[in-house]
Amino acid sequence: MQRWRGLEDIPEDWGRSVVTIGSYDGVHRGHQLIIGRAVEKARELGVPSVVVTFDPHPSEVVRPGSHPPLLAPHHRRAELMAELGVDAVLILPFTVEFSKLSPADFIVKVLVDKLHARAVIEGPNFRFGHKAAGNVAFLTELGATYDYEVEVVDLFVSGEAGGGEPFSSTLTRRLVAEGDVTGAAEILGRPHRVEGVVVRGAQRGRELGFPTANVETLPHTAIPADGVYAGWLTANGERMPAAISVGTNPQFDGTERTVEAYAIDRVGLDLYGLHVTVDFLAYVRGQQKFDSIDALLVAMADDVKRCRELTAA
């Protein structure tokens, strides 16, 4: 799969293509339906498929400081899109100048002049251009002028976790923030993941017999609510069952939120400096402060037992 950053990276001899545009944070099941249809349409027409997305998130430029928590960094989104069969991903730097493009100019500059769109596949609520003034109806209207067709794909509707709402990144972020990683996984089609480099912490876990990998997560990462979770820690390509702690470590009067993962039944792991991923399978319990260290140790042993069972199921 080709990856381009900016319009200037698109090959000059690029021909017709099928395009879909969006932030696509998380590449959840609704996104998968739209992207999958774009790939299918491209194959029907015998042309490549292209996903266009943005960096940073448009809201950060339009409303500075409002950057939403990210469900997946761009490299992870690209991996997920490649798994869906996408031929190319174009990441457009979203600047103040770019945000001022009118919907018509956006269509000409991106879809017509550079990607030579043969078809555009979008969800029903797609908006684009200055002040999000462009919509699917306008996109379709200009298709007659610039020789591309538009196809609208309805989003999935979520189940019990979302209360019947359409699958969306906003809903997924809310569920993650609430600690409902099971509900988030229902929308994503896989466990929610955070990633980053393992750094040295207070090393209390090691002293207590449960050495943890303290993960310095990427900026703006969507991190689950404070608590203990079952999941997996992946390092050097090895996926290990894990008990994951998110929070400020109130037992020792901590103030900084951290994500720490204990690789269950693994001894002697040295993960410092490694880039790792942490996948959240299930919520186990909330964060709490115990009456004594002995009580904490009993709880930690119970947590590990429960996490071992959940990841083995």
C-alpha positions in Angstrom: 0.0 0.0 0.0 1.3 3.5 -0.9 1.3 6.2 1.8 1.5 9.8 0.8 1.8 12.9 3.0 0.5 15.9 1.2 -0.8 16.4 -2.3 2.8 16.8 -3.6 3.5 13.1 -2.8 0.9 11.8 -5.2 2.7 10.5 -8.3 2.3 12.8 -11.3 1.1 9.9 -13.5 -1.6 8.9 -11.0 -4.7 7.8 -13.0 -8.4 7.5 -12.1 -9.2 6.2 -8.6 -12.0 5.5 -6.1 -11.7 7.8 -3.1 -13.2 8.0 0.4 -12.4 10.9 2.7 -12.6 11.2 6.5 -10.7 11.3 9.8 -11.4 7.6 10.2 -10.1 7.6 13.7 -10.2 4.0 15.0 -11.2 2.5 11.6 -14.3 1.1 13.4 -16.9 -1.2 11.9 -18.8 1.7 10.3 -15.6 3.0 8.8 -14.8 -0.5 7.6 -18.0 -0.7 5.8 -17.4 2.5 3.9 -13.7 1.7 3.2 -14.6 -1.8 2.2 -17.1 -0.6 -0.3 -14.5 1.8 -1.7 -12.1 -1.1 -2.2 -14.9 -3.2 -3.8 -15.9 -0.4 -6.1 -12.3 0.2 -7.2 -12.0 -3.4 -8.1 -15.2 -3.3 -10.1 -13.9 -0.3 -12.1 -10.3 -1.7 -12.3 -8.7 1.3 -10.6 -6.9 1.8 -7.3 -8.7 2.8 -4.0 -7.5 5.8 -2.0 -8.4 6.9 1.6 -7.9 10.6 2.3 -7.5 11.6 5.9 -6.1 14.5 7.9 -3.3 15.4 10.4 -3.8 17.0 12.9 -7.5 16.3 13.6 -9.5 19.2 11.9 -11.0 20.3 15.2 -7.6 21.1 16.6 -7.1 23.7 13.8 -10.6 25.0 13.8 -10.9 25.1 17.6 -7.4 25.0 19.1 -7.1 22.9 22.2 -10.1 20.8 21.3 -8.2 17.8 19.9 -10.3 14.7 20.6 -8.6 11.7 22.3 -7.3 9.5 19.4 -8.5 5.9 19.1 -5.6 5.1 16.7 -2.5 6.9 15.5 -2.1 7.4 11.8 0.3 4.5 11.3 -2.1 2.2 13.0 -5.0 3.4 10.8 -2.9 2.8 7.7 -2.2 -0.8 8.9 -5.9 -1.4 9.4 -6.7 0.1 6.0 -4.1 -2.0 4.3 -5.8 -5.1 5.8 -9.0 -3.9 4.2 -7.3 -3.9 0.8 -6.8 -0.1 0.3 -4.2 0.7 -2.3 -3.1 4.2 -1.1 -3.6 6.4 2.0 -3.2 10.2 1.6 -2.6 12.1 4.8 -3.4 15.8 4.2 -1.7 18.3 6.6 -4.7 20.2 8.0 -3.6 23.8 8.3 -5.6 27.0 8.8 -5.1 27.8 5.1 -6.4 24.4 4.1 -9.4 24.8 6.4 -10.4 27.8 4.4 -10.8 26.0 1.1 -14.4 26.2 -0.1 -16.2 22.9 -0.7 -15.9 23.5 -4.5 -12.1 24.2 -4.3 -11.6 21.2 -2.1 -13.2 19.0 -4.7 -11.1 20.4 -7.5 -7.8 20.6 -5.6 -8.0 17.1 -4.1 -10.5 14.9 -5.9 -10.2 16.2 -9.5 -6.7 17.6 -10.1 -4.7 15.2 -8.0 -6.7 11.9 -7.4 -8.7 12.0 -10.6 -11.7 10.5 -8.8 -13.9 8.1 -10.8 -16.1 7.5 -7.8 -16.3 8.8 -4.2 -17.7 6.7 -1.4 -18.9 8.4 1.8 -21.2 8.0 4.8 -24.4 10.0 4.9 -23.1 12.7 7.3 -19.9 13.5 5.4 -19.1 17.2 5.6 -16.1 19.0 4.0 -14.7 22.4 3.1 -14.7 25.7 4.9 -16.9 25.6 8.0 -18.0 22.1 6.9 -20.3 23.7 4.4 -20.0 20.9 1.8 -22.2 17.8 2.1 -23.1 14.7 0.1 -25.7 16.5 -2.0 -23.1 19.1 -3.1 -20.5 16.5 -3.7 -22.9 14.6 -5.9 -24.0 17.8 -7.7 -20.4 18.6 -8.7 -19.8 15.0 -9.7 -21.9 15.6 -12.9 -19.5 18.4 -13.8 -16.2 16.6 -13.0 -17.1 13.1 -14.1 -17.2 11.1 -10.9 -20.1 9.3 -9.2 -21.0 9.4 -5.5 -22.1 6.4 -3.5 -23.4 6.8 0.1 -23.0 3.9 2.6 -25.1 3.9 5.7 -23.3 3.3 9.0 -23.9 0.3 11.1 -26.1 0.8 14.2 -24.5 -0.2 17.4 -26.0 -2.7 19.8 -26.6 -2.6 23.5 -23.3 -0.8 24.4 -24.3 2.3 22.3 -28.0 2.3 23.0 -28.8 2.0 19.3 -26.6 4.9 18.1 -24.8 4.7 14.7 -21.3 3.4 15.1 -19.0 6.5 15.5 -15.6 7.5 16.8 -17.4 9.9 19.2 -19.4 7.0 20.7 -16.3 4.8 20.9 -14.3 7.6 22.7 -17.1 7.9 25.2 -17.2 4.2 26.0 -13.4 4.1 26.4 -13.5 7.1 28.7 -16.1 5.3 30.8 -14.0 2.2 31.0 -16.4 0.2 28.8 -13.7 -1.4 26.7 -16.1 -4.3 25.9 -18.5 -1.9 24.3 -15.7 -0.1 22.5 -14.5 -3.4 21.1 -18.0 -4.1 19.8 -17.8 -0.9 17.7 -14.1 -1.2 16.7 -14.4 -4.9 15.8 -11.3 -5.5 18.0 -10.0 -4.5 21.4 -9.1 -0.8 22.0 -5.3 -0.3 21.8 -2.8 2.1 23.3 0.9 2.1 22.5 4.1 3.8 23.4 7.6 3.4 24.8 8.2 1.6 28.1 9.8 4.0 30.5 11.1 3.7 34.0 8.6 4.5 36.7 8.7 4.2 40.5 9.3 0.4 40.1 6.9 -0.4 42.9 5.4 -3.2 40.9 8.7 -5.0 40.8 9.1 -4.5 44.6 5.7 -6.0 45.1 6.3 -9.0 42.9 4.3 -7.8 39.9 6.8 -5.9 37.6 4.9 -3.8 35.1 5.7 -2.1 31.9 5.1 1.6 32.3 3.9 2.8 28.9 4.5 6.4 27.9 1.5 6.7 25.6 1.4 8.8 22.4 0.0 12.3 22.7 -3.8 12.7 22.7 -4.3 8.9 23.1 -7.8 7.8 24.2 -7.0 6.1 27.6 -9.7 4.1 29.4 -11.1 5.2 32.8 -9.0 4.5 35.9 -9.1 0.9 36.9 -7.8 -2.6 36.3 -8.3 -4.4 33.0 -7.5 -7.7 31.4 -5.8 -7.6 28.0 -2.6 -8.2 26.2 0.8 -6.6 26.1 2.7 -7.0 22.8 6.5 -6.5 22.6 9.0 -7.6 19.9 6.1 -9.2 18.1 5.1 -11.4 21.1 1.6 -11.1 22.5 1.3 -11.8 26.2 -1.7 -12.0 28.5 -1.6 -9.0 30.8 -3.2 -7.4 33.8 -3.4 -3.6 33.1 -3.6 -0.8 35.6 -4.7 2.7 34.5 -4.7 5.5 37.0 -2.7 7.6 39.5 -1.7 4.8 41.9 -3.6 6.2 44.9 -2.0 3.6 47.2 1.2 5.6 47.1 -0.5 9.0 46.7 0.4 9.3 43.0 -0.8 12.2 40.9 0.1 11.3 37.3 -2.1 9.0 35.3 -0.2 6.0 33.9 -0.8 2.9 31.9 1.0 -0.1 33.4 0.9 -3.7 32.1 2.0 -6.8 34.0 2.8 -9.7 31.6 1.2 -12.6 33.4 3.5 -15.4 34.4 6.4 -14.0 32.7 9.7 -13.6 34.5 12.8 -11.6 33.7 11.3 -9.4 30.9 13.4 -6.4 30.1 11.1 -4.1 28.1 12.7 -0.7 28.8 13.0 1.5 25.7 10.8 -0.8 23.6 7.8 0.4 21.7 4.9 -1.8 22.9 1.1 -2.1 22.4 -1.5 -2.7 25.1 -4.9 -4.1 24.0 -7.8 -3.8 26.5 -10.1 -6.8 26.6 -12.3 -6.4 29.7 -12.8 -4.2 32.8 -12.0 -6.0 36.0 -12.4 -3.4 38.8 -12.1 0.3 39.7 -9.0 1.9 41.1 -8.9 2.0 44.9 -6.7 2.6 47.9 -6.4 -0.3 50.3 -6.0 -0.2 54.1 -2.6 -1.9 53.9 0.0 -3.2 51.5 -1.0 -6.8 52.4 -4.6 -6.0 51.3 -3.2 -4.5 48.1 -1.2 -7.6 47.4 -4.2 -9.9 47.9 -6.2 -7.7 45.5 -3.4 -7.8 42.9 -3.2 -11.6 43.1 -7.0 -11.7 42.5 -6.7 -9.3 39.6 -4.0 -11.4 37.9 -6.1 -14.6 38.4 -9.1 -13.0 36.9 -7.1 -11.5 34.0 -5.5 -14.9 33.3 -9.0 -16.5 33.1 -10.4 -13.7 30.8 -7.5 -13.8 28.4 -7.5 -17.6 28.2 -11.3 -17.7 27.4 
